[in-house]
């Protein structure tokens, strides 16, 4: 292989490396410009030892099935927002705690009704919150 061919291969390798490096650094710069989300107030509520959190979900078959049925009922309702589809559902010994933001009072009522139909009237603890309107 001649000297020119070796130089050409090195040049191509350096050019590819340079483009990759510049592309990666522009992605990092774009990420640095976005403000970090601030959900520290929400997370402070989960630090309370008496507050139900997802890690307290019981793993017995009855509680898992209860959670599955409620999640399925909520996510199959396409009129609900992504917020409502992602509420926390924590089942412990047949008692269900619903936590997290929803978009409106109507959405809150809909999520509560679905959980109540499945778990029973006295078995649902409401800790849902109405999210502030987007500006």
C-alpha positions in Angstrom: 0.0 0.0 0.0 1.4 3.4 -1.0 2.1 6.4 1.2 -0.9 8.3 -0.4 -3.4 5.5 0.5 -2.2 5.4 4.1 -2.5 9.1 4.4 -6.0 9.0 2.8 -7.2 6.3 5.3 -5.8 8.3 8.3 -7.5 11.5 7.0 -10.8 9.7 6.6 -10.6 8.1 10.1 -9.8 11.5 11.6 -12.6 13.2 9.7 -15.1 10.6 10.9 -13.9 10.9 14.5 -14.1 14.7 14.3 -17.7 14.7 13.0 -18.7 12.2 15.7 -17.0 14.4 18.4 -18.7 17.6 17.2 -22.1 15.9 16.9 -21.8 14.5 20.5 -20.7 17.8 21.9 -23.7 19.7 20.3 -26.1 17.1 21.9 -24.5 17.7 25.3 -24.8 21.5 24.8 -28.5 21.2 23.9 -29.1 19.1 27.0 -27.3 21.7 29.2 -29.6 24.4 28.0 -32.8 22.8 29.3 -33.7 23.5 32.9 -33.8 20.5 35.2 -37.3 19.6 36.3 -38.2 20.6 39.8 -40.4 18.0 41.4 -38.8 18.3 44.8 -42.1 19.3 46.5 -43.8 16.2 45.2 -40.9 14.0 46.3 -41.0 15.5 49.8 -44.5 14.1 50.3 -43.1 10.6 49.6 -40.5 10.9 52.3 -43.2 10.8 55.0 -43.0 7.3 56.5 -46.8 7.1 56.8 -47.3 8.0 53.1 -47.9 5.1 50.7 -45.3 4.6 48.1 -45.0 2.3 45.1 -42.3 0.2 46.9 -45.0 -0.8 49.5 -47.1 -2.5 46.8 -47.8 -6.0 48.1 -46.6 -8.8 45.8 -49.3 -11.3 46.7 -51.4 -12.4 43.7 -54.7 -10.8 44.9 -53.1 -7.3 45.3 -51.2 -7.6 42.0 -54.4 -8.5 40.2 -56.3 -5.7 41.9 -53.7 -3.2 40.7 -53.6 -4.7 37.2 -57.4 -4.4 36.9 -57.4 -0.8 38.0 -54.5 0.2 35.8 -56.2 -1.5 32.8 -59.4 0.3 33.4 -57.7 3.7 33.7 -55.4 3.3 30.7 -58.1 1.9 28.4 -60.1 5.2 28.9 -58.5 7.3 26.1 -60.4 10.4 27.3 -58.1 10.6 30.3 -54.8 12.5 30.1 -51.3 11.0 30.4 -51.2 12.3 33.9 -54.3 10.2 34.8 -52.9 7.2 33.0 -49.8 7.4 35.1 -51.2 7.8 38.6 -49.6 5.6 41.3 -51.8 2.6 42.3 -50.6 1.0 45.5 -52.5 -2.1 46.7 -52.0 -3.5 50.2 -54.2 -6.1 51.6 -57.1 -5.1 49.4 -56.8 -1.4 50.2 -55.9 0.8 47.2 -54.1 4.2 47.4 -54.3 6.4 44.4 -51.6 9.1 44.2 -50.3 11.6 41.7 -51.6 14.5 39.6 -54.5 14.5 37.2 -55.6 17.4 35.0 -59.1 18.2 36.3 -61.8 17.4 38.9 -63.6 15.4 36.3 -60.6 13.3 35.6 -60.0 12.8 39.3 -63.6 11.6 39.7 -63.3 9.3 36.7 -60.1 7.6 38.1 -61.7 7.3 41.6 -64.9 5.8 40.1 -62.9 3.2 38.2 -60.9 2.2 41.3 -64.0 2.1 43.5 -65.9 -0.1 41.0 -63.1 -2.6 41.1 -61.8 -2.5 44.8 -65.0 -1.4 46.5 -66.2 1.8 48.1 -64.4 1.6 51.4 -61.2 0.2 49.9 -59.9 3.3 48.0 -57.8 6.0 49.5 -57.7 9.2 47.5 -54.4 11.1 47.4 -54.9 12.5 43.9 -54.1 16.1 43.2 -55.2 18.5 40.4 -52.2 19.6 38.4 -51.8 23.3 37.8 -52.9 24.4 34.3 -50.2 24.7 31.7 -49.3 28.3 31.0 
